[in-house]
Amino acid sequence: MTTSRKQTEEDTVFVEINGNPLAVEVMGPENAPAMIVHHGAPGLGSRAEPRRSFGPFSDRLRVVVFDARGSGESGDTGPFSHAQWVADVEAIRRHFDLGRIVMAGGSYGGFIAMEYALAHPENVAALVLRDTAANTDYDHLAVERARTTDRVRIPEWVIERIGTGRFTGNEEFREYWRAILPLYDHDYDPEAVERRVAQTSYHYKTHNEAFGVNMPAYDLTPRLHEITCPTLVTVGRHDWRTPVQASQAIADLVPGGELVVFEKSGHSPQLEEPELFQQVVRDFLTRAGVLDPRAGRP
């Protein structure tokens, strides 16, 4: 592992991890228990969502959020594989000397969070998952929802590219994202969709490798029984992309896994029901022994 570091605005540091610069933000007390959060949507996602979602936990945790390799402001050196992304998480943990961590991830980031817990069980004090899946068994439901929704009309070419990794460039990728975004939230806001389209950094090659190469072979279900750390699985009731059934399957297969369904959320309960989400996570981390119950809630 090779690392270097420079300070930039907004407390972001660029850390060279395994030959690729990553944009990283560290929040919270230096000696507090640590949490690393992996964003979803490779090639579309960034640290902005986990910063907003998990930043409030920095009152009692050392929270690390970052743009994964091939996403956001981080470098585009491949490979964009699960093994590489897991290795990058471990390198971040070592670089900041975080010890045992809470590993958190949403959507595709949940795939990496589970794979990290399987690869480095000795380093994980607790696992927090959000709107994710352990295999592709439920992907057909997303296609069905996109085709039958009465919220907006989703073009057929967009439906045909869901989960395929068949984009020819960033312009096409951007139009796909604009077309599919109305399905993500419980309450549809066209203006919010346009803001998100404008704020997104597009890396179509990352997305193509993630969904065209990684996902056809993705299936963690035979190994979920190996995850023995306390595990919280959260999901929005109306999640079109990773439905409740996918989260239920994880909670059923992880020993002692806890499932919480957020009734007024789509794919992002951490943003759509933030106060409840934060309470649920804090209570879980207290039960898991990560947070000291004597310290109380802020």
C-alpha positions in Angstrom: 0.0 0.0 0.0 1.3 3.4 -0.9 -0.3 6.5 0.6 0.2 10.2 0.4 -1.9 13.0 1.7 -2.7 16.7 1.0 -5.3 18.9 2.6 -7.9 20.6 0.5 -11.0 22.7 1.1 -13.9 21.4 3.2 -11.6 19.1 5.2 -11.3 16.7 2.3 -8.0 14.9 2.0 -6.7 13.1 -1.1 -5.1 9.9 -0.1 -3.2 7.7 -2.6 -4.6 4.2 -1.9 -3.3 1.2 -3.7 -2.1 3.3 -6.6 -5.2 5.5 -7.0 -6.1 8.8 -5.3 -9.2 8.8 -3.2 -11.1 11.8 -1.9 -11.7 11.2 1.9 -13.4 13.1 4.7 -12.9 12.3 8.4 -15.3 13.7 10.9 -15.6 13.3 14.7 -13.4 12.9 17.8 -10.0 11.4 17.0 -10.2 8.8 19.8 -13.8 7.8 19.2 -14.9 4.4 17.8 -14.6 4.5 14.0 -17.1 4.0 11.2 -16.3 3.7 7.5 -19.2 4.3 5.2 -19.2 3.1 1.6 -21.5 4.9 -0.9 -23.6 3.1 -3.5 -24.0 3.5 -7.3 -20.4 3.0 -8.6 -19.7 5.6 -11.2 -22.6 7.8 -10.0 -22.4 7.9 -6.2 -20.0 9.9 -4.0 -19.2 10.7 -0.4 -21.9 13.4 -0.4 -24.7 11.0 0.5 -22.9 9.2 3.4 -21.6 12.6 4.7 -25.2 13.8 4.9 -26.5 10.5 6.3 -23.8 9.5 8.7 -22.2 12.9 9.5 -24.6 13.4 12.4 -23.0 10.3 14.1 -19.7 12.2 14.3 -20.8 13.6 17.7 -19.7 10.2 19.1 -18.0 8.3 16.3 -15.0 8.9 14.1 -16.8 8.8 10.7 -14.9 8.3 7.5 -16.6 8.9 4.1 -14.9 8.8 0.7 -15.4 8.6 -3.0 -14.7 5.1 -4.1 -12.2 4.3 -6.8 -13.8 5.3 -10.1 -16.5 7.6 -8.5 -16.8 11.2 -7.5 -13.6 13.1 -7.3 -11.4 10.0 -6.8 -9.1 8.6 -9.5 -10.3 6.3 -12.3 -7.5 3.7 -12.1 -9.0 0.2 -12.2 -9.8 -2.5 -11.6 -13.3 -1.7 -10.4 -13.8 -5.0 -8.7 -15.3 -6.0 -5.3 -11.9 -7.3 -4.3 -10.2 -4.0 -5.1 -12.9 -1.9 -3.4 -12.6 -4.1 -0.3 -8.8 -3.7 -0.4 -9.2 0.1 -0.6 -11.4 0.1 2.5 -8.8 -1.9 4.4 -6.1 0.5 3.2 -8.1 3.5 4.5 -8.6 1.8 7.8 -4.9 1.3 8.2 -4.0 4.7 6.9 -6.0 6.5 9.5 -5.2 3.9 12.2 -8.8 3.2 13.0 -8.6 -0.2 14.7 -11.9 -2.1 14.7 -14.6 -0.3 12.8 -18.3 -0.1 12.2 -18.6 -1.0 8.5 -21.6 0.7 6.8 -22.8 0.7 3.3 -25.9 1.4 1.2 -27.1 -0.2 -2.0 -24.0 -1.3 -3.9 -22.0 0.0 -1.0 -23.8 -2.7 1.1 -22.3 -5.3 -1.2 -18.8 -4.0 -0.4 -19.6 -3.7 3.3 -20.6 -7.3 3.5 -17.6 -8.5 1.5 -15.3 -6.5 3.8 -16.9 -8.1 6.8 -16.3 -11.5 5.3 -12.7 -10.7 4.2 -11.7 -9.0 7.5 -14.0 -10.2 10.3 -11.4 -9.4 12.9 -11.6 -5.7 12.0 -15.4 -5.3 12.2 -17.2 -4.4 15.4 -20.6 -4.1 13.8 -22.2 -3.9 10.3 -24.8 -1.4 9.2 -26.5 -2.1 5.8 -29.1 0.0 4.0 -31.2 -1.0 1.0 -28.9 -3.7 -0.4 -28.9 -7.3 -1.5 -26.7 -10.4 -1.2 -27.3 -11.6 -4.8 -29.2 -10.7 -7.9 -32.4 -12.8 -7.2 -34.6 -9.7 -6.9 -33.3 -7.7 -9.8 -36.2 -8.7 -12.0 -38.5 -6.9 -9.6 -36.8 -3.6 -10.3 -37.3 -4.1 -14.0 -40.9 -4.9 -13.5 -41.4 -1.8 -11.3 -39.7 0.4 -13.9 -41.9 -0.9 -16.6 -45.2 -0.7 -14.7 -44.8 2.5 -12.7 -47.5 5.2 -13.1 -45.2 7.9 -11.7 -43.4 8.7 -14.9 -42.9 7.0 -18.2 -39.5 5.2 -18.2 -38.2 4.8 -21.8 -37.7 1.2 -22.9 -34.0 1.7 -23.7 -33.5 2.8 -20.1 -35.4 -0.2 -18.7 -33.2 -2.5 -20.9 -30.0 -1.1 -19.3 -31.0 -1.5 -15.6 -28.2 -3.5 -14.0 -26.5 -4.3 -17.3 -23.4 -2.2 -17.6 -23.9 -1.4 -21.3 -23.3 2.4 -21.5 -21.3 3.9 -24.4 -20.4 7.2 -22.7 -21.2 9.7 -20.0 -23.8 11.5 -22.0 -25.9 8.4 -22.4 -25.2 7.5 -18.8 -26.5 10.9 -17.7 -29.7 10.5 -19.6 -30.3 7.1 -18.1 -29.8 8.5 -14.6 -32.2 11.4 -15.3 -34.9 8.9 -16.6 -34.6 6.4 -13.7 -34.2 8.8 -10.8 -37.9 9.4 -10.3 -38.3 5.8 -9.0 -35.9 6.2 -6.1 -37.7 8.4 -3.6 -40.9 7.8 -1.8 -42.2 11.3 -2.8 -41.3 12.3 -6.4 -39.9 15.8 -6.8 -39.0 16.6 -10.4 -36.9 19.6 -9.3 -34.9 17.5 -6.9 -34.3 15.0 -9.7 -32.8 17.7 -11.9 -30.6 19.0 -9.1 -29.3 15.5 -8.5 -28.6 15.0 -12.2 -26.6 18.3 -12.2 -24.7 17.5 -9.1 -23.6 13.9 -10.1 -20.2 13.1 -11.4 -20.4 10.5 -14.2 -18.0 7.6 -14.7 -19.6 5.2 -17.1 -16.7 2.8 -17.3 -16.9 2.2 -13.5 -20.6 1.5 -13.8 -20.1 -0.8 -16.8 -17.5 -3.0 -14.9 -19.6 -3.0 -11.7 -22.7 -4.3 -13.4 -21.4 -5.9 -16.6 -18.5 -7.8 -15.0 -19.0 -8.0 -11.2 -22.7 -8.5 -10.7 -23.3 -11.6 -12.9 -21.1 -13.6 -10.5 -22.3 -11.9 -7.3 -23.8 -14.2 -4.7 -22.9 -13.9 -1.0 -25.8 -16.0 0.3 -23.7 -19.2 0.9 -21.3 -17.2 3.1 -23.6 -14.9 5.1 -23.6 -17.3 8.0 -19.9 -16.4 8.4 -20.8 -12.9 9.4 -20.9 -13.1 13.2 -20.6 -9.4 14.2 -23.8 -7.5 15.2 -25.6 -6.7 11.9 -28.4 -4.1 11.3 -30.2 -4.4 7.9 -32.4 -1.4 7.0 -34.6 -0.8 4.0 -37.4 1.5 2.7 -40.7 -0.2 2.3 -41.1 1.3 -1.2 -37.6 0.6 -2.4 -37.9 -0.1 -6.2 -34.3 -1.2 -6.7 -33.5 -3.5 -3.7 -36.9 -4.5 -2.3 -37.7 -5.6 1.2 -37.4 -9.2 0.2 -33.6 -8.8 -0.5 -33.0 -7.3 3.0 -35.1 -9.9 4.7 -33.0 -12.6 3.0 -29.8 -11.0 4.5 -31.3 -10.7 8.0 -32.5 -14.3 7.8 -29.0 -15.7 6.8 -26.8 -13.5 9.1 -26.8 -15.0 12.6 -28.6 -12.5 14.8 -29.2 -10.1 11.9 -31.8 -7.4 12.7 -34.1 -6.0 10.0 -35.8 -2.6 10.3 -38.2 -1.5 7.5 -38.9 2.2 7.1 -42.5 2.6 6.1 -42.3 6.1 4.5 -39.2 5.6 2.4 -38.0 4.4 -1.0 -34.4 3.6 -1.6 -33.0 6.1 0.9 -34.6 6.0 4.4 -31.4 7.6 5.8 -32.5 10.7 3.8 -36.3 10.4 3.8 -36.7 9.5 7.5 -33.4 10.8 8.8 -34.3 11.3 12.5 -35.8 7.8 12.8 -32.9 6.3 10.8 -30.4 7.9 13.1 -32.3 6.7 16.2 -32.4 3.2 14.9 -28.7 3.1 14.2 -27.7 4.7 17.5 -29.8 2.2 19.4 -28.3 -0.7 17.5 -24.7 0.6 18.0 -25.5 0.9 21.7 -26.7 -2.7 21.9 -23.7 -3.8 19.9 -21.4 -2.2 22.5 -19.9 0.4 20.1 -21.6 3.3 21.8 -21.5 3.7 25.6 -25.1 3.9 26.9 -24.0 6.0 29.8 -23.1 8.8 27.4 -26.7 9.1 26.3 -28.0 10.7 23.2 -27.1 14.2 22.1 
